[in-house]
């Protein structure tokens, strides 16, 4: 669809009201309650796109798209959370098969600088319709092809999308992980 630039209005200022920080609590492997502040991008189209993607229309559980919490200042807070958005183009690390999903197109349109053609979005199957538990800030509730536990370490199976053979691989660290990241 062709856009007449004289009819399309856009803002030229940053929208700080599109970012929301929320404290989230969960149980770690020892059963202790741990807390983390999670930052979400909550613009109208982004919120709609992420809630539709995960099939989670609960604003308390999924107020918007979670932003990356790890990495340096060029990554943390300025990219989609890799744990949830895997190979989406706007995550903070590269992927062999990046996709431009409706989520990123929604971000571009909500910025006020672009009019997105949502039909041009790439199919994004990671986490598709997995529900509110999948979209929460910890991945310990994931099931099926998304789940990888110490008992499954080294086992081969299909990747989440069934397109390739994958292996359950868990990294070992020489120093303690932050409590939030301790799953087992």
Secondary structure, DSSP 4 states (H G I P E B T S, - for coil): ----TTT-----S--GGGEEEEEEEEE-TTS-EEEEEEEEE--HHHHHHHHHHHT---TTT-SSEEBP-SSSTTTTTTSB-HHHHTTBTTBSS--TT-B--HHHHHHHHHTTS----GGGPPP--TTTT--HHHHSS--TT--GGG---GGGTT-EEE-TTSSSEEE------SSPPPGGG---
